[in-house]
């Protein structure tokens, strides 16, 4: 089992949000340079949706003070996930209603930012080497 202390977990959440910001900016610049203004703004919007939703989860999920009961911590993360979902849906609706978008750039950047979670998780886990012994 892998455990993280609260400061480590908060840093990991912060690094996920920061990594998503970096991916968003790179995707937006790339889309702008290759396909133009609409694609660049669409990528910025798609990545921005993910960044804002993840930041909301991080702020709410880690809102419980150190030493809070496990029940309270779990509740905060459930509330954070619900808010994240609400922010995501709301921002997609707002973008669809207010911007002329390139769907490929919008969803491409959004999906690219989701990979930051997997990369952060892979980096937080201990290495698997040496866990399997050869039978003779």
C-alpha positions in Angstrom: 0.0 0.0 0.0 1.2 3.5 -0.9 0.5 6.4 1.5 1.2 10.0 1.2 1.4 12.5 4.0 -0.8 15.5 3.7 1.9 18.0 2.6 3.1 15.5 -0.1 -0.5 15.0 -1.3 -1.1 18.8 -1.4 2.1 19.3 -3.4 1.1 16.5 -5.8 -2.3 18.1 -6.3 -0.6 21.4 -7.0 1.8 19.9 -9.4 -1.1 18.3 -11.3 -2.8 21.7 -11.7 0.5 23.3 -12.7 1.2 20.5 -15.2 -2.2 21.1 -16.7 -1.5 24.8 -17.1 1.7 24.0 -18.9 0.0 21.5 -21.2 -2.8 24.0 -21.9 -0.4 26.8 -22.9 1.7 24.5 -25.1 -1.4 23.0 -26.8 -2.9 26.5 -27.3 0.3 27.9 -28.8 0.7 24.9 -31.0 -2.9 25.0 -32.3 -2.6 28.8 -32.8 0.6 28.4 -34.8 -0.6 25.5 -36.9 -4.4 26.1 -37.4 -5.0 29.7 -36.4 -6.8 31.8 -33.9 -10.0 29.7 -33.5 -8.1 26.5 -32.8 -5.7 28.3 -30.4 -8.5 29.8 -28.4 -10.4 26.5 -28.4 -7.4 24.6 -27.1 -7.0 27.3 -24.4 -10.6 27.0 -23.4 -10.5 23.1 -23.3 -7.4 23.1 -21.2 -8.7 25.9 -19.1 -11.8 24.0 -18.3 -9.7 21.1 -17.0 -7.4 23.4 -15.0 -10.2 25.2 -13.3 -12.1 22.0 -12.5 -8.9 20.4 -11.1 -8.1 23.5 -9.0 -11.6 23.5 -7.6 -11.2 19.8 -6.5 -7.8 20.5 -5.0 -8.9 23.5 -3.0 -12.1 21.8 -1.7 -10.6 18.3 -1.3 -7.7 19.5 0.8 -9.9 22.0 2.6 -10.2 19.9 5.7 -7.6 20.8 8.4 -4.8 18.5 9.3 -5.9 16.0 11.9 -9.6 16.0 10.6 -11.5 12.8 10.9 -11.3 10.4 8.0 -15.0 10.8 7.4 -14.6 14.6 7.0 -11.7 14.2 4.7 -13.6 11.7 2.5 -16.6 14.0 2.5 -14.5 16.9 1.4 -13.2 14.9 -1.5 -16.7 13.8 -2.5 -17.9 17.4 -2.5 -14.8 18.4 -4.4 -15.5 15.8 -7.1 -19.1 16.9 -7.4 -18.0 20.5 -7.7 -15.4 19.5 -10.3 -18.0 17.8 -12.4 -20.3 20.8 -12.1 -17.6 23.2 -13.1 -16.6 21.0 -16.0 -20.2 20.8 -17.4 -20.9 24.4 -16.7 -17.8 25.6 -18.5 -18.3 23.4 -21.5 -21.9 24.8 -21.8 -20.6 28.4 -21.5 -17.9 27.7 -24.1 -20.3 26.1 -26.6 -22.8 29.0 -26.2 -20.3 31.9 -26.4 -17.4 30.8 -28.6 -17.0 29.6 -32.1 -14.8 26.5 -31.4 -12.7 24.0 -33.1 -14.0 20.8 -31.5 -10.8 18.9 -32.2 -8.6 21.5 -30.5 -11.0 22.0 -27.6 -11.4 18.3 -26.7 -7.8 17.5 -27.7 -6.4 20.0 -25.2 -8.9 18.9 -22.5 -8.0 15.2 -23.0 -4.2 16.1 -23.0 -4.6 17.7 -19.6 -6.2 14.6 -18.2 -3.1 12.6 -18.9 -1.3 14.8 -16.3 -3.2 12.8 -13.6 -1.7 9.5 -14.9 1.8 10.9 -15.2 1.6 12.3 -11.6 0.2 9.0 -10.3 3.0 7.0 -12.0 5.6 9.3 -10.5 4.1 9.1 -7.0 4.0 5.3 -6.9 7.0 3.3 -5.8 8.9 1.4 -8.5 7.8 -2.2 -9.2 11.3 -3.6 -9.7 12.3 -6.5 -7.5 8.7 -7.6 -6.7 8.8 -10.9 -8.6 11.3 -13.6 -7.7 12.4 -16.2 -10.2 11.4 -19.8 -9.4 14.0 -22.5 -9.7 
